């Protein structure tokens, strides 16, 4: 069994996001495209985000640091560190209202 510090990983990737031209940095900590369960740490510099995209399957978002806004159609949620939300199964986007790191957990449909 291997453990890791999400706090350290978040700090490392937030530093990477701040210096990246895209304003983001990500690291899959479990799974991958050939596994149904994927967990990814995503760091976003303030003002950056993920454009609207399709839902890859059942998914949740936990904010590790910062403040983000999740928009899904007419629904919107502002979340801060320690908050968690189930991502609606439809097109959605994510915006960092300040430097932020989130943990995205996805159970992809059709992957075995």
N, C-alpha and C positions, 0 to 999 in steps of 0.2 A: 504494500500500500504506500502510495506516495502522496505527500501533502505539499501545498504551496501557500504562500502568503498572497491573498488577493490585494491586500493593502500595498505591498511592495510592487506587485505587478501593475496595479493601477497607477502608482506614482511613476514607474518606468515608462508606461505607455502614454501617460499624460505629457510627460516631458517630450516624448517622440512626436505627439500630436502638435504640440506647440511649435516645434521646429519644422514640421512637414508642410510642404506647400498645400497639401489637401486639408490640413488642419485636423487630421485624424490618424489613429494608429489602432491596430487590432491584433489580437492573438487568440487562436482557438486553444482552449485549455483542455477540452475533452471532445473526442469524436472527430468528425471530418465529413467530407462529402459522401463517403461510403458507409457511414454510420447513421442510424436514425436519430440518435441523441447527439446534439452539438451544443457546446457551451463556449461562448466567445466573449472576451473582455474587449470592449470598444471604448477608446478614449477620443473625445472630441474637444477641440479648443472652442472657447466661447464664440458663438456666432456661426459655427459650422454645424453640419448635420448630415443626415442621410436622406436623400431625395425620396419622394414617394415611390414605393415598390410593392410588389405582390407579397402576400404572406407566404412563407415557405412551408407552413404547417403550423401545428400547435406551438405557441411561443409565449414566453414570459420575459419581462424586463425588470431588473433590479438595479436601482441607482446606487453605486458605491460611493461616489463623490459628486458634488455639484448639483446642478438643477437643469432638467430637460423638459421638453414638451413633446408628447406623442400625439400626433393627429391621425385619426382614422375616419375618413368621411366627415360626418357632422359631429363626431365625438372628439374631444380633446382632453388631455390630462397633463397637468404640470406636476412633476415629481421631484423630490429632493432626496438627498442621501438617506438610505435606509428604507426608502419606499419601493414598492413592488406592484406590478400590474400585469394582468393577462392581456396580451396583445390581441385585439380583435382579428378574426380570420378574414381580413380584407386589406385592400391597399392602405398603406400607412406611411408616415414619415416621422423622423425624429430630429429635433433641433436642440442644440446645446445652448441654453440661455446664459450659461457661464461655463468655464472649463469644467468638464464632466467626464466621468467614467461609469459605464454601465456593464452589467453582466446580462448577456442575451442567451437564453436557453431555448432551443428549438428541437421539436420532435418532427423531423421531416416526413411528410407523407410519401409512401412508395419506396422508401429506402429500406433495404434488408441487409 
